């Protein structure tokens, strides 16, 4: 059965971006440090990344995440050679160069989840961010799992992940893994 898993890296003090965000540094000053674990965690980290990505069939993100990431993504989207469909929650058109069948503009989060679930073909849907999209999906009961990649850094400022939640959300821990550059903790959302 397809599940929607929110996946995000964050600092130990709860920020998913550092402060001082600019067009050149959309994750803030030194914010890219949040993702180093994904690319250079050694054999154990590489095995974890493989497990994390092997059952994903589609991806959802918000417009800000899309706009911030355009310089790093090509026509294949965020999953590179895997070419998994990306559903961008937006009311504005995507770049014309992103009409390769990978990128899809969708007006609402429930519609994005519905379309991504269909496209995933029994695999999981990865909800990659940002914070606002996550909070809306969580409030709508659309998130089944939360996977946090907690990076050993204190930013002190930036974008907080859990700033405003509409209600208390119960979670059940399902796994934890320590790698040199991050602690990976997964939770099931208790519905």
C-alpha positions in Angstrom: 0.0 0.0 0.0 1.3 3.4 -0.9 2.2 5.7 1.9 3.1 9.4 2.0 6.3 10.0 3.8 7.6 13.5 4.6 11.4 13.5 4.4 13.5 16.4 5.5 16.9 17.4 6.9 16.9 19.8 9.8 19.4 21.3 12.3 19.4 20.1 15.9 17.5 23.3 16.8 14.7 22.6 14.4 15.5 24.7 11.3 15.2 23.3 7.7 17.1 26.3 6.4 19.7 28.5 7.9 19.2 32.3 8.4 20.2 34.9 5.8 18.5 33.3 2.9 19.3 34.8 -0.5 18.7 33.9 -4.1 22.2 32.6 -4.3 21.9 30.7 -1.0 18.2 29.6 -0.8 19.0 27.4 2.2 20.7 30.3 4.0 24.3 30.8 4.9 25.9 27.4 5.1 22.4 25.8 4.8 23.7 23.2 2.3 25.4 21.5 5.2 21.9 20.0 5.9 22.2 17.8 2.9 25.9 16.6 3.1 24.8 13.4 4.7 22.9 12.4 1.6 26.1 12.6 -0.6 28.9 11.6 1.7 28.0 9.4 4.6 30.2 6.4 3.8 29.1 2.9 3.2 26.5 2.8 6.0 25.0 6.1 4.9 25.0 5.0 1.3 23.1 1.9 2.2 20.6 4.0 4.1 20.1 6.4 1.2 19.5 3.4 -1.1 16.9 2.0 1.3 15.3 5.4 1.6 15.0 6.0 -2.1 14.4 2.5 -3.4 10.6 2.4 -2.8 9.7 5.9 -3.9 7.5 6.2 -6.9 6.7 9.9 -7.0 7.6 13.2 -5.2 5.7 16.2 -4.1 7.1 19.7 -3.2 5.8 23.2 -2.7 6.4 26.1 -5.1 9.1 27.7 -2.9 11.1 24.4 -2.8 10.7 24.2 -6.6 11.8 27.8 -7.2 14.8 27.5 -4.8 15.9 24.2 -6.4 15.6 25.0 -10.1 19.3 25.9 -10.3 20.2 22.3 -9.1 17.6 20.3 -11.0 17.6 19.5 -14.7 14.9 18.1 -16.9 15.0 14.9 -14.9 13.9 16.6 -11.7 15.1 16.0 -8.1 15.5 12.3 -8.6 18.0 12.6 -11.5 18.3 9.5 -13.6 15.4 7.8 -11.8 13.1 10.4 -13.5 10.4 10.1 -10.9 7.4 12.4 -11.4 7.4 15.5 -9.3 4.1 17.2 -8.4 4.6 20.9 -7.5 1.8 22.5 -5.5 1.3 25.8 -7.2 -1.1 28.0 -9.0 1.6 29.4 -11.3 3.0 27.8 -14.4 6.3 25.9 -14.2 9.2 26.7 -16.4 8.5 25.9 -20.1 11.7 23.8 -20.1 10.1 21.6 -17.5 7.5 20.1 -19.8 9.3 16.8 -20.1 6.6 14.8 -18.3 8.6 14.8 -15.0 7.2 18.1 -13.6 3.5 18.5 -12.9 1.8 21.7 -11.5 -1.0 20.8 -9.2 -3.3 23.3 -7.4 -3.8 21.8 -4.0 -2.1 19.4 -1.7 -4.9 16.8 -1.7 -4.8 16.8 -5.5 -1.0 16.4 -5.5 -1.3 13.5 -3.1 -4.0 11.8 -5.2 -2.0 12.3 -8.4 1.3 11.3 -6.9 -0.2 8.2 -5.3 -1.6 7.1 -8.7 1.7 7.8 -10.4 3.7 6.0 -7.7 2.1 2.6 -8.8 2.2 0.9 -5.4 5.4 2.6 -4.3 5.6 5.4 -1.8 5.2 9.1 -2.2 8.0 11.4 -0.9 6.8 14.8 0.4 10.0 16.8 0.3 9.0 20.2 1.5 8.9 22.9 2.5 7.6 23.6 5.9 4.3 25.1 4.9 3.4 22.2 2.5 4.3 19.8 5.3 2.2 21.5 7.9 -0.8 21.7 5.5 -0.5 18.0 4.5 -0.1 17.0 8.2 -3.2 19.1 9.1 -5.1 17.5 6.3 -4.3 13.9 7.5 -2.3 13.2 4.3 1.0 12.3 5.9 1.6 8.7 7.0 5.3 8.9 8.1 7.8 11.6 9.0 11.5 10.9 8.4 13.8 13.5 10.0 17.5 13.7 9.2 18.8 15.6 12.2 22.2 17.2 11.3 24.6 18.1 14.1 24.5 21.9 13.7 22.8 24.7 15.5 21.6 27.5 13.1 19.9 29.7 15.6 17.7 31.2 12.8 16.1 30.2 9.6 12.9 28.3 8.7 11.4 26.3 11.6 9.7 23.1 10.7 7.3 22.8 13.6 6.4 26.5 14.2 2.6 26.3 13.9 0.7 23.0 14.0 -3.1 23.1 14.1 -3.3 20.4 16.8 -1.3 17.9 18.7 -0.1 15.1 16.5 0.8 11.7 18.0 3.8 9.8 16.5 5.1 6.3 16.9 8.8 5.8 16.4 9.6 3.2 13.8 13.4 3.4 13.2 16.5 5.2 14.0 20.0 5.2 12.5 23.1 7.1 13.4 25.5 8.0 10.6 28.5 10.2 10.8 26.7 13.3 9.4 23.1 12.8 10.7 20.8 10.9 12.9 17.9 9.5 11.0 14.6 9.1 12.9 11.4 7.8 11.3 7.9 8.1 12.9 4.5 6.8 11.9 1.7 9.3 12.2 -0.9 7.9 14.6 -4.3 8.6 13.0 
